[in-house]
Amino acid sequence: MRPKAQVIEADMFRQPLREQINLKHELVGLGDLINWEKLSESMSESFTSSRGRPAKSPRLIAGLLYLQYAFNLSDEEVVGSWLENPYWQVFTGEEYLQTEAPIDASSLTRWRKRLGEAGVEELLAETIEAAKRSDVIKASSVKRVIVDTTVMEKAIAHPTDSRLLERCREHLVKAAAQHGLQLRQNYNRVAPRLSLQVSRYAHAKQYKRMNKALGTLRSRVGRVMRDVERQIESVAEKSHDALRELIARTKRIISQSPKDKNKLYALHAPEVECIAKGKARKPYEFGVKVSITTTHQEGLVLGARSMPGNPYDGHTLAEALEQAAILSDVTPEVAIVDRGYKGVEVDGVKIYHSGMRRGITRTLSAIIKRRSAIEPIIGHMKTDGKLGRNWLKGALGDAIHAVLCGAGHNLRMILRKLRLFYVLLLSDFFRPTFAVGFRFWF
């Protein structure tokens, strides 16, 4: 680390970044709306450093995560864009123009793990407060909410028996090579050909031949698995758990049948579930169910929580309303839901669902009809945001990804409001000049 005097002396000849940019840019306004000191205090437990060099500032990590999920970028893209965009550097708290990347892109994975679900919920809560400060929502808007569920698909290939079996064999052969195990046969030439034959027979609807080739492939994978299992004692103890986990997953894939429950759909992501949402264009989706809570009028996200185990929609309502109450500091009084939540009751909350007739006035009918407003919001979170595909690992990755997608949607709403505000401000400023010029010309 350089001496402090040298740093001060070098900054004397550098122009501050805020003097070189347009201070009416929406990102500058957004950075001023967020309470970074409060975020730093809440995230300080995750950013303690007892040894090695000091950790990065909480504002830098929070700002990068905000930008990543607001603009639908990968870890590499957000760090690269930060280096090229001075407005992004101002948003993350930089005073002078930086010419080097602040962190390695791969370290964002470790930062998300350190924050956990509770840490990223603080990020979502701060976007709700920023929305109140920018008048995107009213303070009373959080009392009436809309709740719905969707499927957050995992980044896996479409599961087929032949592909899963071939992936198991590849991982077993690779693990054997890493640990110096001598396999009797690895089937590197036969197994890929069998997997290709299975897909061709399925395409030609020759199901007897397909099942025969699939059974042959299953027996070949079983031989490799048992060969590795016999030699597992010769491997170092620190690698026993990983090998046993791989063998256990391979056994599940070999033994599972089409009508079994709790099947394994991806070797690297055992938490993936097969969820049917009744869509004609996509009967089944592979991922995790996510509950989304938004304000009734504006559509700001107040809560986003992953629901592992594919629970019934009505059983997720209490948890969704509890999260919205914690993050917004206001307990919802009215919840509008669809018929999937029919018959569910939550203490202190009036629940209305589509199709209700008894005791429904004209005003309540108009309120209930607005329930469908959450559908395009979920669509925008999947197309404009990152909710459509989750690349984070494990059940913890599912929970973190869902919350950050909600924060990204809120930031896009605030940026849209700020952008419109500055456009209207400029139009009001130049309107008298245009009017005078118009009269003078004619």
Order of alpha helices (4+ residues) and beta strands (2+ residues): alpha-alpha-alpha-alpha-alpha-alpha-alpha-beta-alpha-alpha-alpha-alpha-beta-beta-beta-alpha-beta-beta-alpha-alpha-alpha
